[in-house]
Amino acid sequence: MLDTLKKAKQLTVIALDRLSDYMALLRIEMKLQGREIALQLLGYAAAALLSVYAMLFIGVAIIVSFWDSEYRALAAWGVVALYIAGASAGLSLARHHAARSEGLASLREELRRDAELIRESL
């Protein structure tokens, strides 16, 4: 029992000593993540804006092309379907990329290794 308490005390000292390392690593990773996120948001905003304009003009072009024909209503509903398909594709793409996010990977790896070390010590 005393041996277990000694080990626990030593592990607590090690963990407290590593806490400053974890905080420094967290600060570095947050700076890197912040830049990545800012650049991604800027790119997504530009792509979204240009995609909206492109979809709008494609829809107008399709409807205008069929204006004097009997397929005008069909063309208008086709444009609506095209917009819905584009929105669905955008949501699918966003979900796919959100699922692959590897934020704070270095910090997680350090915590995993330290937890493994603690398990081996006990």
VEXDREN-2710 file (C-alpha; in Angstrom, 1 decimal):
% VEXDREN-2710
k/r/px/py/pz
1/MET/0.0/0.0/0.0
2/LEU/2.8/2.4/0.9
3/ASP/4.6/1.5/-2.3
4/THR/1.4/2.5/-4.3
5/LEU/1.2/5.8/-2.5
6/LYS/4.8/6.6/-3.2
7/LYS/4.3/5.8/-6.9
8/ALA/1.2/7.9/-6.9
9/LYS/3.1/10.8/-5.3
10/GLN/5.9/10.5/-7.9
11/LEU/3.4/10.4/-10.7
12/THR/1.7/13.5/-9.4
13/VAL/5.0/15.3/-9.3
14/ILE/5.7/14.2/-12.9
15/ALA/2.3/15.2/-14.0
16/LEU/2.5/18.7/-12.4
17/ASP/6.0/19.1/-13.9
18/ARG/4.6/18.2/-17.4
19/LEU/1.6/20.6/-16.9
20/SER/3.7/23.6/-18.0
21/ASP/4.9/21.6/-21.0
22/TYR/1.3/20.8/-21.9
23/MET/0.3/24.5/-21.6
24/ALA/3.1/25.6/-23.8
25/LEU/2.3/23.0/-26.4
26/LEU/-1.4/24.0/-26.2
27/ARG/-0.5/27.7/-26.8
28/ILE/1.6/26.7/-29.9
29/GLU/-1.1/24.4/-31.3
30/MET/-3.8/27.0/-30.8
31/LYS/-1.8/29.6/-32.7
32/LEU/-1.2/27.2/-35.5
33/GLN/-4.9/26.1/-35.5
34/GLY/-6.0/29.7/-35.4
35/ARG/-4.1/30.5/-38.6
36/GLU/-5.3/27.3/-40.3
37/ILE/-8.9/28.0/-39.4
38/ALA/-8.7/31.7/-40.5
39/LEU/-7.3/30.7/-43.9
40/GLN/-9.9/28.0/-44.3
41/LEU/-12.7/30.3/-43.4
42/LEU/-11.5/32.9/-45.8
43/GLY/-11.3/30.3/-48.6
44/TYR/-14.7/28.9/-47.8
45/ALA/-16.3/32.4/-47.7
46/ALA/-14.8/33.3/-51.1
47/ALA/-15.8/30.0/-52.6
48/ALA/-19.3/30.3/-51.1
49/LEU/-19.9/33.8/-52.4
50/LEU/-18.6/32.9/-55.9
51/SER/-20.6/29.7/-55.9
52/VAL/-23.8/31.6/-55.1
53/TYR/-23.2/34.0/-57.9
54/ALA/-22.4/31.2/-60.3
55/MET/-25.5/29.3/-59.3
56/LEU/-27.7/32.4/-59.6
57/PHE/-26.5/33.2/-63.1
58/ILE/-26.7/29.6/-64.3
59/GLY/-30.3/29.5/-63.1
60/VAL/-31.2/32.8/-64.8
61/ALA/-29.5/31.6/-68.0
62/ILE/-31.4/28.3/-68.0
63/ILE/-34.8/30.0/-67.4
64/VAL/-34.1/32.7/-70.0
65/SER/-33.1/30.1/-72.5
66/PHE/-36.4/28.3/-72.2
67/TRP/-38.5/31.5/-71.7
68/ASP/-40.4/31.4/-75.1
69/SER/-40.9/27.6/-75.1
70/GLU/-43.4/25.3/-73.5
71/TYR/-40.7/24.1/-71.1
72/ARG/-40.4/27.3/-69.1
73/ALA/-42.0/25.9/-65.9
74/LEU/-40.0/22.7/-66.2
75/ALA/-36.8/24.8/-66.6
76/ALA/-37.6/26.8/-63.5
77/TRP/-38.2/23.7/-61.4
78/GLY/-35.0/22.2/-62.9
79/VAL/-33.2/25.3/-61.6
80/VAL/-34.7/24.8/-58.1
81/ALA/-33.6/21.1/-58.2
82/LEU/-30.1/22.3/-59.3
83/TYR/-30.0/24.6/-56.3
84/ILE/-31.1/21.9/-53.9
85/ALA/-28.5/19.5/-55.3
86/GLY/-25.8/22.2/-54.9
87/ALA/-26.7/22.9/-51.3
88/SER/-26.7/19.2/-50.5
89/ALA/-23.3/18.7/-52.1
90/GLY/-22.0/21.6/-50.0
91/LEU/-23.3/20.3/-46.8
92/SER/-21.9/16.8/-47.6
93/LEU/-18.5/18.3/-48.3
94/ALA/-18.5/20.3/-45.1
95/ARG/-19.5/17.3/-43.0
96/HIS/-16.8/15.2/-44.7
97/HIS/-14.1/17.7/-43.9
98/ALA/-15.3/18.3/-40.4
99/ALA/-15.1/14.6/-39.6
100/ARG/-11.5/14.4/-40.6
101/SER/-10.4/17.3/-38.4
102/GLU/-7.1/16.6/-36.5
103/GLY/-7.0/19.5/-34.1
104/LEU/-4.5/19.5/-31.3
105/ALA/-3.0/16.2/-32.5
106/SER/0.4/16.8/-30.8
107/LEU/-1.2/17.6/-27.4
108/ARG/-3.4/14.5/-27.7
109/GLU/-0.4/12.3/-28.5
110/GLU/1.6/13.7/-25.6
111/LEU/-1.3/13.0/-23.2
112/ARG/-1.7/9.5/-24.6
113/ARG/2.0/8.7/-24.1
114/ASP/2.0/10.1/-20.6
115/ALA/-1.2/8.1/-19.7
116/GLU/0.5/5.0/-21.1
117/LEU/3.6/5.7/-19.0
118/ILE/1.4/6.1/-15.9
119/ARG/-0.4/2.8/-16.6
120/GLU/3.0/1.0/-17.0
121/SER/4.3/2.5/-13.7
122/LEU/1.3/1.3/-11.7
END
